[in-house]
Every structure is written in C-alpha cells, then in structure tokens.
C-alpha cells in the first residue's frame, strides 16, 4: 500500500499532524541553492588566506547557520503553520 493510501485512512487529527511535519522544512532546493551560493562567495572571499582545517570549520558553521535561518524563515511565513498546505 502506498504512503498516500495509508495517510488517507488516518483519522483527521493524524492527517493534520502528518501535514504539519511535511511543512516543517523548506523545499530541498532552497537549502541547496543558498548553501552552494554562500559557499561559492565564501571561497571567493577567503581563497587561500586560511588553512584547510579553518576553512572546513567555517563551512560547517556557515551551513549550520544557513539551515537554521532558512528553516526559521520558512516556518515564519504565513500559511506554513501546523496543518496547512501551501
């Protein structure tokens, strides 16, 4: 049985909970575009000025901050609350 078939057989409150979970994250491509763009800009700015380990550490922190920011902005948008579909 497909996931959609199982979801349709759930009670209304369970369907709302499932939809709230689906709306929790921005679309995958938003994360990819922003992270790749910021990483490209970071590399252009720091180029060979920092050692490799520092570059990795900066990248990890940058990605964590970007994921948190994108997710917070997505969740704050109207119509993205629990149980709503875009």
N, C-alpha and C positions, 0 to 999 in steps of 0.2 A: 504494500500500500504506500502511496506517495505521501510526502510530508503534508501537502495541501489537503489530501483526503483526511489525514488524521487531525489536522487543525480544524477542519470544518466540523468534525464530530465532537470537538471540545465544547464545554459549556461556555457561555458568553464571557464570563469573567476570565476564564483561562485564555480565551482568544485575545482579550484586551491585554492580558499580561504578556502574551507572545508578541503582539504588535508593539508594545512598549519596549521590549527587548530589541526588536528589529530596528526601532527608531533611535536606539541608544548611540549608534555610531554613524558618522558621516559616510557617504559612499567611499569605497576604497580608492577610487581615482583621485579624490580630493587630497587624501593623505600623500599619494604618490607624487602628484604634481607639485604640491607645496614643499615636500621634503626634498625632492630632486632639485627643484629650483633654488631652494635655500642652500643646499649642499654645493651646487654649482657656484653660487655667489660667494659662499664661504671659501671655497677653494681659490677663487679668483682674488679674494682679499688677502688671504694668508699665504698662499702659494708655498714657497719654501722657507718661510720665516719661522716656522715652529717644527719641532721634531715630530716624528711619526706617532709616537705614543700620545703626545699632546693633541695632535690632530684627531686621533681616534677618540680621545676623551671629549674634546669639543664637539665632535659629531654625535656622540652618544647623548650628551646633554642637550644639544640642539634638537635632535629627533624627539627626545622625551618632552621637551617644552612645546615643540610644534604639535605633537599628538595631543597633548593636554589642551592646548589652545584651540585647535581645530574642533576637538570634541566638545569643549565648553561652548564655543560659538554655535556649533550645530544644535546642541541641546537648548540653547537660549533662544533660538529662532522660533517665532510664532508658528503654531501648527505642528511642532515636533514633540509635543508633550506626550505623556503616557496615554496610550490607547488611540492615538490619532494617526492617520495615514496622510502622507503628502498628496 
